[in-house]
Amino acid sequence: MAIRIRENESLESALKRFKRELHQHGVLEAARRKERYEKPSDRRRRLQAAAIRRARRAARRRGER
């Protein structure tokens, strides 16, 4: 991943753009997940919980309950 510093751009704003891009691509989250081994059952449980949260959020946005 590379960020080119624009002309007259401060280092702080370039760093902010870099961090935003890392977050959008999920690099940090993937690195945290890879720190330790995750059992397949735990992975399924985590993904299922995330799917439920997404479904509830979508239902809330549609005005359903």
C-alpha positions as CSV (number, residue, x, y, z in Angstrom):
1,M,0.0,0.0,0.0
2,A,1.5,3.3,-1.0
3,I,0.4,6.9,-0.6
4,R,2.0,9.7,-2.5
5,I,2.3,13.0,-0.6
6,R,0.7,15.7,-2.6
7,E,2.3,19.1,-3.2
8,N,1.9,21.3,-0.2
9,E,0.3,18.5,1.8
10,S,1.3,18.2,5.5
11,L,2.6,14.9,6.8
12,E,-0.3,14.7,9.2
13,S,-2.9,14.8,6.5
14,A,-1.0,12.2,4.4
15,L,-0.8,10.0,7.5
16,K,-4.5,10.4,8.0
17,R,-5.2,9.4,4.4
18,F,-2.9,6.3,4.8
19,K,-4.7,5.2,8.0
20,R,-8.1,5.7,6.3
21,E,-7.0,3.5,3.4
22,L,-5.7,0.8,5.7
23,H,-9.0,0.8,7.6
24,Q,-11.1,0.6,4.3
25,H,-9.1,-2.4,3.1
26,G,-9.3,-4.1,6.5
27,V,-5.5,-4.6,6.8
28,L,-5.4,-3.8,10.6
29,E,-8.3,-6.0,11.4
30,A,-6.8,-8.9,9.4
31,A,-3.5,-8.5,11.2
32,R,-5.2,-8.6,14.6
33,R,-7.1,-11.7,13.6
34,K,-3.9,-13.4,12.5
35,E,-2.0,-12.7,15.7
36,R,-3.3,-16.0,17.2
37,Y,-4.8,-19.1,15.8
38,E,-8.6,-19.0,15.6
39,K,-10.4,-22.3,15.8
40,P,-12.8,-23.0,12.8
41,S,-15.8,-23.1,15.2
42,D,-14.8,-19.7,16.7
43,R,-14.4,-18.3,13.2
44,R,-17.9,-19.5,12.2
45,R,-19.4,-18.1,15.4
46,R,-17.7,-14.7,14.8
47,L,-18.9,-14.6,11.2
48,Q,-22.4,-15.7,12.1
49,A,-22.6,-13.0,14.8
50,A,-21.5,-10.4,12.3
51,A,-24.1,-11.5,9.8
52,I,-26.8,-11.2,12.4
53,R,-25.6,-7.7,13.3
54,R,-25.7,-6.7,9.6
55,A,-29.2,-8.1,9.2
56,R,-30.5,-6.3,12.3
57,R,-28.9,-3.0,11.1
58,A,-30.5,-3.4,7.6
59,A,-33.9,-4.2,9.1
60,R,-33.6,-1.1,11.4
61,R,-32.8,1.0,8.4
62,R,-35.9,-0.3,6.6
63,G,-38.0,0.5,9.6
64,E,-38.8,-3.1,10.4
65,R,-38.6,-4.7,13.8
